[in-house]
Amino acid sequence: MAVFSPQSKAFNQTRQAYLATALALADTHWTRLRGLLGASESDFRNGRGLWIVPCRGVHTLAMRFPIDVVYLDRDGTVVHIDENLKPWRFARVRMQAASVLELPRQALAATGTVVGDKIEITLERSGKTSAR
């Protein structure tokens, strides 16, 4: 399962709202392939999120709960959203996306996140924080 870091966050600068306050990073072949497989809905709530880099499309095969999906370009601008993507589905590939942010369902509605919003990702790595 993904390791969620309370120091890693996803912040919607446009709406001034946190999308995730405990963010996990999937940036290797294995972590991108694994994603949220094996997680339960109760594991993936309360401000958690998974940032998949690089990524242009996702699936929810073998998942047991729906998620919200945010597609980001290289600058962190939202280029597409899929709200409430149900288990056992393939989302369409978005060629303009550079990464994908997976969030608990209803996170997008709760924050008002829409296409065009600017998202700032802050990562904690080995005691250092960096923004992307």
Rosetta blueprint (number, residue, H / E / L):
1 M L
2 A L
3 V L
4 F L
5 S E
6 P L
7 Q L
8 S L
9 K E
10 A E
11 F E
12 N E
13 Q L
14 T L
15 R L
16 Q L
17 A E
18 Y E
19 L E
20 A E
21 T L
22 A E
23 L E
24 A E
25 L E
26 A E
27 D L
28 T L
29 H H
30 W H
31 T H
32 R H
33 L H
34 R H
35 G L
36 L L
37 L L
38 G L
39 A L
40 S L
41 E L
42 S L
43 D L
44 F L
45 R L
46 N L
47 G L
48 R E
49 G E
50 L E
51 W E
52 I E
53 V L
54 P L
55 C L
56 R L
57 G L
58 V L
59 H E
60 T L
61 L L
62 A L
63 M L
64 R L
65 F L
66 P L
67 I E
68 D E
69 V E
70 V E
71 Y E
72 L E
73 D L
74 R L
75 D L
76 G L
77 T E
78 V E
79 V E
80 H E
81 I E
82 D E
83 E E
84 N E
85 L E
86 K L
87 P L
88 W L
89 R L
90 F E
91 A L
92 R L
93 V L
94 R L
95 M L
96 Q L
97 A L
98 A L
99 S E
100 V E
101 L E
102 E E
103 L E
104 P E
105 R L
106 Q L
107 A H
108 L H
109 A H
110 A H
111 T H
112 G L
113 T L
114 V L
115 V L
116 G L
117 D L
118 K E
119 I E
120 E E
121 I E
122 T E
123 L E
124 E E
125 R E
126 S L
127 G L
128 K E
129 T E
130 S E
131 A E
132 R L
